């Protein structure tokens, strides 16, 4: 199934899984035959999908390199003070790009342990402690960089802090 997806989306045939024991990296989870490696382009177009919820509608931006695009981030990330919440898996891969895109803001990172077992009030309490210790005001923004657990925890902390702050 994975090989079919690679062929369909990348236009590459004969992709094969990495041999057992060889380390998998996020940049190259599969080995592709040399003649078929696609050229990497930096597309400038951004597709926007709007989730229509009346007054609570929000956009979903789709495109390559969006994390470091300051022009787009400034439109969608309010506040000068940012709490960047991520985990030990996603943070090391993408936090630097996002911080570069938000370079004109004060950014404080909160890195959570990876996994659903850490989805606890104790972990939320740690995020709230970071917000208080850094004297974040009501106009700060909590940014979740990661998947379900990170998004749930960051959203809950944003809703609880000072009766609710911005959340992306």
N, C-alpha and C positions, 0 to 999 in steps of 0.2 A: 504494500500500500504506500509506504513512504517513497519507494522508487517511482511509483506512478505519479505521486504529487510533485516530486522533483522534476520529472520529465514534463509534466503539464505546466508548472509555473515557471520553471527556468528554461524549458526547451532543451533539456539535457537528457540524453539517453545513457543507458549503461552506468548509472550511478550505483555505487555499492557501499555497503556499510563499512565502517572502520574495522579492521581486524581486532579480535579480542586482545585486551591488554594495551592497545595503543590508546593514548589519552585523547579524549574528545574535547574539543575546544568550541566555544560558542561561534567563532568565526568560521569554522570548518568542521561541521559534524559529519560530513560525508566526503568520500574521496571521489572526485570527478575525473574522468579521463581527460588528459591534457588538451586534445584538440577541441574539446567542447566547453571549456571553461568560459562562461560569459564575461564580457567586459563590464566592469563596474562603472555605472554612470551616476552622477548626482542630479537626479531630476529636481527641477525647481517647482513643478506643479504640486498643488496640494488639493486633495479631494476632501470635501466637507460633507459629512452626514449629520443632519440635524435631528435630534430626538425631540419630537414634538410632544410637550407636556404642558401646554398652555404657558402660564407665567414661569414655570420651572423648566422650560426647554433649554437644551444645551447642545453645543456642536461637538462632533467627534472628527478630529483632523487625521487624515490618512496620507502618508507620504514618507519618503526617505529623508533622514537627517533633520527631522523636526525638533529634536531635543536641543539642538544648538542654535536654532533660528530665533534670535532675539526679537526680530520684528513680529513674529507670530506669538511668541511667549508673552510679550508685553501686552498684547490684546486680551489674553485669556488668563493671565496670572495677576490678579490685583495685589496691592499691598507692597510696601517696601521691605517688610520683614517676612522671611519665608522659613517655615520649618519643613525641611525636606526629609520625609519619612521613607525609608527603604529597608531592605533586609540584607543579610550577609551574602546572598547569591546575586541579586540584581544590582545592588548599590555599586559594587566594585566595577561592574561592566558599563553602567550608564550614568552614574552620578556626576562624573567629571564633565560629560557633554552637557547635561542639564545646567550645571553650575556655570559653565561658559556662556550658555544662552541667557542666564539670569545674572550676569556679572555685575550689573549696576545695582543689585539688591543685597541686603544683608541676609545671608543664608546660614542657617544652623542645621546640621544634620542630626537625625536620630535614626540609628541603625538597629533594627529589630532582629532577633534570632529568626532563622528560617523555619517554617513549618507551622501547621495548624495548632500544634500543642501549645504554642506561645500566644494564642488568641485568648488573652485573659485580661481581667481588670487591672492586674498588677502591671502588665505591659502598657496599658492605656495610662495608668498612673505615672509611669516613667516619662511618657510623652508630655503629659500635663506638667510634670516637674520641669522638663526642659523648657517649655513655653514660659513658665513662671520665672525660672532662674535667669532667662534671657530677657525678661521684662517685655515680652511681646504684648502689644496692645490689641485692642479689638479690631484694628484694621490690618492685622497680619493675615497671612495665607498659609494653610497647611497643604503641602503638595505630596501626593502619594506616588512613589516611583516603584511600581511592582504590581503584583497580581492581587488575588482575592483577599488574602489575609491582611496584607499591607493596606489595601484600599479600605477594607472594613474597619481596621483599627485606626487609621488616620482619619477617616470620616467620622468615627465615633468621638475621637479626641477633639476634632474641630467643632463638632456639635456641642460638646460639653464645655469647652473653654470659653469663658466669659459670655455665656448664653449663646454661643455660636459665632464662629469666624468663617471666613472664606475657605473653600476647600476645592482643590483640583486633583 
